[in-house]
């Protein structure tokens, strides 16, 4: 592997036109120099629309999942596709993460560029070019740990052919993916299918079977009982594989991998993984939830397991998109200068939360103000009779679905509760 970049080097990147919302008069400064000025988001020259991350909420969420995983005896490889931010990866690792989960080869390349030493690729990988790259990474760094899914005999054959053609000297560790049910996403559908895939891995010199995995979020008509039933199938699959000696390639001190856990059912994962029986080797109980780092004000606010187990704590939404009222054409309508290019909208529309007066900077709840739609660069707003909103006001909106919030912004201000910008979060999508 080429020398890894350090996240601190991101502070040396110049501030320029590539980054939305940043102060025009900061052109020519480095990101670190701008952060050191500790400007205020509202009167420090930032332009609207501008996306902000709450520094306090991010820290709270990082600490909460760390203690949750520790309490339940889980290892944690948060899904990096949510943020694609090496700075946040570093913070997650500081807060106890075993590694970082990826979905596609590009994400893994970003991780390696910033020195991530353990990657769990929660997807099938059959691209010969990507496998050549992976073989090179494994050969160059004996400490690099990589695991990915397999769910078909043909996929195993393609992986083995590509890796042997690349002259790979280390086998790639794989886990058999158990599908969540008919009509669900990837994964072998039956235990017999899983066994056939495992047999194919045993016959593939360039691969090594280390465990089983899957994604409970795809269980059809998911509820607590159905999700737990599928998770018990996953555990039973691992136990059956172990009894049949399928993990015999593991060395002394290595662990059998059993992995699941999105952001909606990790309480069920904790419950069922606590029931894993003693196997021939220790088990790496690997949780992969990723949306927690920013949480949200929509989709995950409703789905988070902490709603079911409030005694375990609560995540805090960290995103707020600030846009300005640019048009008030009637008493019942207003338009803001943010749109689909700026706000997540694939699951829910943004939610108007607060208004900051363009006259005196005072902040009030966004009462009687409702987002009804998005154009490319406009937010459509309905205002009730008596709602206070005028051209020039700033509207702070909560967002739904972190994954499609992060990916619209390359450099995101990290903002303290008093409005001070303390840092900038760089993303790589």
C-alpha positions in Angstrom: 0.0 0.0 0.0 1.2 3.5 -0.8 1.9 5.6 2.3 -1.5 6.4 4.0 -2.6 9.9 4.2 -3.3 11.1 7.8 -6.6 12.8 8.5 -4.7 15.8 9.8 -3.4 16.5 6.3 -7.0 17.4 5.3 -6.5 20.6 7.1 -3.9 21.6 4.5 -6.5 21.6 1.7 -7.2 25.1 0.2 -10.6 26.6 0.6 -12.0 27.5 -2.7 -15.0 27.4 -5.1 -15.3 23.6 -4.8 -16.9 23.8 -1.4 -20.5 25.0 -1.0 -21.5 27.5 1.7 -18.0 28.5 2.8 -17.1 32.2 3.2 -16.0 33.8 -0.1 -13.4 35.9 1.7 -11.8 32.7 3.0 -10.5 31.9 -0.6 -6.8 31.0 -0.3 -6.9 29.9 3.3 -6.4 26.3 4.2 -9.2 24.4 5.8 -7.2 24.3 9.0 -6.6 28.1 9.0 -10.3 28.8 8.5 -11.2 26.4 11.3 -8.7 28.2 13.5 -10.5 31.5 13.0 -13.5 29.9 14.8 -15.9 32.0 12.8 -19.6 32.0 13.6 -21.8 30.2 11.1 -24.4 33.0 11.0 -22.3 36.1 10.8 -18.9 34.8 9.8 -19.4 35.1 6.1 -20.9 31.7 5.3 -23.3 31.7 2.5 -26.6 29.9 2.2 -27.5 27.2 1.8 -25.1 25.6 4.3 -25.2 22.3 6.0 -23.9 22.1 9.6 -23.1 19.2 11.9 -23.6 19.6 15.6 -20.2 19.0 17.3 -21.9 18.1 20.5 -24.4 15.7 19.0 -21.7 13.9 16.9 -19.6 13.4 20.1 -22.6 12.2 22.0 -23.6 9.6 19.3 -20.0 8.3 19.0 -19.8 7.7 22.8 -23.3 6.2 23.0 -22.6 3.4 20.4 -19.2 2.7 21.9 -20.8 2.1 25.3 -23.7 0.2 23.8 -21.4 -2.2 22.0 -19.2 -2.7 25.1 -22.3 -3.4 27.2 -23.5 -6.1 24.9 -20.2 -7.7 24.1 -20.2 -6.7 20.5 -17.4 -5.7 18.2 -18.3 -2.8 15.9 -17.5 -2.0 12.3 -19.7 1.0 11.5 -20.7 1.3 7.9 -18.6 4.0 6.4 -20.8 4.6 3.3 -22.9 6.8 5.6 -20.4 9.6 5.9 -17.4 8.6 3.7 -15.4 10.9 6.0 -12.0 9.8 7.1 -12.2 12.2 10.0 -15.3 10.5 11.3 -13.8 7.1 10.7 -10.9 8.1 12.9 -13.2 9.2 15.6 -15.2 5.9 15.3 -12.0 4.0 15.7 -11.0 6.1 18.7 -14.3 5.2 20.2 -13.6 1.5 20.0 -14.6 0.4 16.5 -12.9 -2.8 15.3 -12.8 -1.6 11.7 -15.0 0.2 9.1 -17.6 -1.5 6.8 -17.7 -0.7 3.1 -20.1 -1.7 0.3 -18.1 -1.2 -2.9 -14.4 -1.3 -3.9 -14.2 2.5 -4.3 -15.1 2.9 -0.6 -12.4 0.4 0.4 -9.8 2.3 -1.6 -10.7 5.5 0.2 -10.4 3.7 3.5 -7.0 2.3 2.6 -5.8 5.7 1.4 -6.3 6.9 4.9 -4.8 3.9 6.6 -7.8 1.9 7.7 -6.4 -1.4 8.8 -9.6 -3.5 9.0 -12.3 -3.5 6.4 -15.5 -5.5 6.2 -17.0 -5.3 2.8 -20.7 -6.1 3.3 -21.3 -7.1 -0.3 -20.2 -9.6 -3.0 -17.0 -8.7 -4.8 -16.5 -10.2 -8.3 -14.8 -7.3 -10.2 -11.5 -8.6 -11.5 -9.9 -5.2 -11.4 -10.9 -4.6 -7.8 -9.7 -8.0 -6.8 -6.3 -7.3 -8.4 -6.1 -4.1 -6.3 -7.2 -6.0 -3.2 -4.5 -8.7 -3.8 -1.9 -6.0 -4.0 -3.1 -4.4 -0.8 -3.0 -7.7 1.1 0.4 -8.6 -0.2 1.9 -5.3 0.6 0.6 -5.1 4.2 0.6 -8.2 6.3 -1.4 -6.4 9.0 -4.3 -5.5 6.7 -7.5 -7.4 7.5 -10.2 -7.7 4.9 -13.5 -9.7 4.9 -16.2 -9.8 2.3 -19.4 -11.6 1.4 -19.9 -14.6 -0.9 -23.4 -15.9 -1.8 -22.9 -18.0 -5.0 -20.7 -20.7 -6.4 -20.2 -18.7 -9.5 -19.1 -15.7 -7.4 -16.6 -17.8 -5.6 -15.2 -19.1 -8.9 -14.8 -15.6 -10.2 -13.0 -14.4 -7.1 -10.7 -17.4 -7.1 -9.8 -17.0 -10.8 -9.1 -13.2 -10.5 -7.1 -13.5 -7.3 -4.9 -16.4 -8.6 -4.4 -14.5 -11.9 -3.2 -11.6 -9.8 -0.7 -13.8 -8.0 -2.3 -13.2 -4.6 -0.1 -14.6 -1.9 -2.7 -14.3 0.9 -6.2 -15.7 0.7 -9.1 -13.4 0.9 -11.3 -14.0 4.0 -15.0 -14.5 3.1 -18.2 -15.0 5.0 -21.2 -16.7 3.5 -24.1 -14.3 3.3 -27.5 -15.7 4.4 -30.3 -13.9 2.5 -33.0 -12.4 4.6 -35.8 -14.1 2.6 -37.5 -14.5 -0.7 -37.7 -11.1 -2.4 -35.0 -9.6 -0.2 -31.6 -8.4 -1.3 -28.4 -10.4 -1.8 -27.5 -13.6 0.0 -27.9 -17.4 -0.5 -31.6 -18.1 0.2 -31.4 -21.5 2.0 -29.1 -23.3 4.3 -28.4 -25.8 1.5 -27.4 -23.0 -0.8 -25.1 -21.6 1.9 -23.5 -25.0 2.3 -22.9 -25.2 -1.4 -21.2 -21.8 -1.4 -19.0 -22.9 1.6 -18.0 -26.1 -0.3 -17.0 -23.9 -3.2 -14.9 -21.7 -0.9 -13.1 -24.8 0.5 -12.1 -25.7 -3.1 -10.9 -22.2 -3.9 -7.2 -21.8 -2.9 -7.4 -18.0 -3.0 -10.3 -17.8 -0.5 -10.7 -18.7 3.2 -14.0 -19.2 5.0 -14.1 -17.3 8.3 -17.8 -16.9 9.1 -21.3 -16.0 8.2 -23.1 -12.7 7.8 -26.2 -11.0 6.5 -28.5 -7.9 6.9 -31.6 -8.2 9.0 -33.0 -5.0 7.7 -34.1 -6.8 4.5 -36.3 -9.3 6.4 -39.7 -9.1 4.6 -42.4 -7.4 6.7 -39.7 -7.0 9.4 -40.8 -6.9 13.1 -39.0 -8.0 16.2 -40.1 -11.6 16.0 -39.3 -12.1 12.3 -35.9 -10.3 12.7 -34.9 -12.4 15.7 -36.0 -15.6 13.9 -33.8 -14.8 10.9 -30.9 -13.9 13.3 -31.2 -17.3 15.0 -31.0 -18.9 11.5 -27.8 -17.0 11.0 -26.4 -18.2 14.3 -27.5 -21.7 13.7 -25.8 -21.6 10.3 -22.5 -20.6 11.9 -22.9 -23.4 14.5 -23.6 -25.9 11.8 -20.6 -24.8 9.7 -18.4 -25.1 12.8 -19.7 -28.6 13.7 -18.9 -29.6 10.1 -15.3 -28.3 10.4 -15.8 -25.6 7.8 -13.7 -23.1 9.8 -10.7 -25.3 10.0 -8.5 -22.8 8.1 -8.6 -20.4 11.0 -5.3 -20.2 12.9 -4.7 -20.2 16.6 -6.2 -17.1 18.2 -8.4 -16.2 15.2 -12.1 -15.7 15.6 -15.2 -17.0 13.7 -17.0 -14.0 12.3 -20.8 -13.7 12.8 -22.0 -10.3 11.5 -25.3 -8.4 11.1 -26.7 -5.2 12.3 -28.0 -2.1 10.4 -29.3 1.0 12.2 -32.8 -0.2 12.7 -32.5 -3.6 14.5 -29.2 -3.6 16.4 -31.1 -4.3 19.7 -32.4 -7.6 18.2 -28.8 -8.4 17.0 -27.5 -7.8 20.6 -30.2 -10.0 22.0 -29.7 -13.0 19.6 -25.9 -12.7 19.5 -25.9 -13.0 23.3 -27.3 -16.5 22.7 -24.4 -17.7 20.4 -23.3 -21.0 21.8 -19.7 -21.9 22.4 -18.0 -22.8 19.2 -14.6 -24.3 18.4 -13.0 -20.8 18.3 -14.0 -17.5 19.9 -16.6 -15.5 18.0 -16.2 -11.9 16.6 -19.8 -10.7 17.0 -19.7 -7.8 14.5 -22.2 -5.1 14.4 -22.2 -2.8 11.4 -24.7 0.1 12.1 -23.5 3.4 10.4 -26.3 6.0 10.5 -25.9 6.6 14.2 -22.9 9.0 13.8 -25.2 11.8 12.6 -28.6 10.2 13.2 -31.4 12.2 11.7 -34.8 14.0 12.1 -36.8 11.6 10.1 -36.3 8.0 9.0 -33.9 6.9 11.7 -35.6 9.1 14.4 -38.6 6.7 13.9 -36.6 3.5 13.4 -33.8 3.7 15.9 -33.8 0.8 18.4 -33.3 3.3 21.2 -37.0 4.0 20.9 -37.6 0.4 22.0 -34.9 0.4 24.7 -34.9 4.0 26.1 -33.0 2.9 29.2 -30.0 2.4 26.9 -29.9 6.1 25.9 -30.9 8.1 22.9 -29.2 9.3 19.8 -29.2 13.0 18.8 -29.8 14.4 15.3 -26.7 16.2 14.3 -27.6 17.7 10.9 -29.2 21.0 10.3 -29.5 22.6 6.8 -29.7 26.4 6.9 -31.3 28.1 3.9 -32.5 31.6 3.4 -35.9 33.0 2.5 -35.5 34.5 -1.0 -39.1 34.9 -2.0 -42.4 35.4 -0.2 -44.8 35.7 -3.1 -48.0 35.3 -1.0 -49.2 35.1 2.6 -49.3 31.3 2.4 -46.1 30.6 0.5 -42.3 31.2 0.7 -39.3 29.8 -1.1 -35.8 29.0 0.4 -32.6 28.8 -1.6 -31.9 25.1 -0.9 -33.1 22.3 -3.0 -32.5 18.7 -4.1 -28.8 19.5 -4.7 -28.5 20.3 -1.0 -31.0 18.3 1.0 -31.8 14.6 1.5 -35.2 13.9 0.0 -35.2 10.2 -0.9 -37.1 9.2 2.2 -38.7 12.3 3.6 -38.7 16.0 3.0 -36.7 18.3 5.2 -38.4 19.5 8.4 -38.5 23.3 9.2 -37.4 23.5 12.8 -36.2 27.0 13.7 -36.1 30.5 12.1 -33.3 32.9 12.6 -34.3 36.5 12.0 -32.6 38.3 9.2 -33.1 41.5 11.1 -31.7 40.9 14.5 -30.4 37.3 14.6 -33.0 36.2 17.2 -34.1 32.5 16.9 -37.6 31.2 17.3 -39.4 27.9 16.5 -40.6 27.5 13.0 -44.2 27.5 14.0 -46.8 27.3 11.1 -44.0 26.7 8.6 -44.0 23.5 6.6 -41.8 22.2 3.8 -44.0 20.9 1.0 -41.6 20.2 -1.8 -38.1 20.6 -3.3 -37.0 21.8 -6.7 -33.4 21.6 -7.8 -32.4 24.8 -5.9 -35.6 25.8 -4.1 -37.5 24.6 -1.0 -41.2 25.1 -1.3 -42.7 26.3 2.0 -46.3 26.6 3.1 -47.0 29.2 5.9 -50.1 29.2 8.1 -52.0 32.3 8.9 -49.9 34.4 11.3 -46.6 32.6 10.7 -43.7 34.9 11.0 -41.4 34.6 8.0 -39.9 37.2 5.7 -37.3 37.5 3.0 -33.9 37.4 4.5 -34.7 35.1 7.4 -32.7 31.9 7.8 -34.6 28.6 8.2 -32.9 25.7 10.0 -34.2 22.3 8.7 -33.8 18.8 10.0 -33.0 16.1 7.5 -34.0 12.5 7.0 -31.5 9.8 5.9 -27.9 10.6 6.7 -26.5 8.7 3.7 -28.1 11.1 1.2 -27.2 14.1 3.4 -23.5 13.6 3.6 -23.1 12.8 -0.1 -24.3 16.3 -1.2 -21.5 18.1 0.7 -17.8 17.8 0.3 -16.9 19.9 3.3 -19.3 20.3 6.2 -18.8 22.8 9.1 -18.8 21.2 12.5 -20.6 23.7 14.6 -20.8 24.1 18.4 -24.0 25.0 20.1 -23.2 28.7 20.1 -22.7 28.8 16.3 -18.9 28.6 16.4 -17.4 26.6 13.6 -14.8 24.4 15.2 -13.8 22.2 12.3 -14.7 21.0 8.8 -15.6 17.4 7.9 -14.3 16.3 4.5 -16.3 13.6 2.5 -15.1 11.4 -0.4 -18.1 10.1 -2.4 
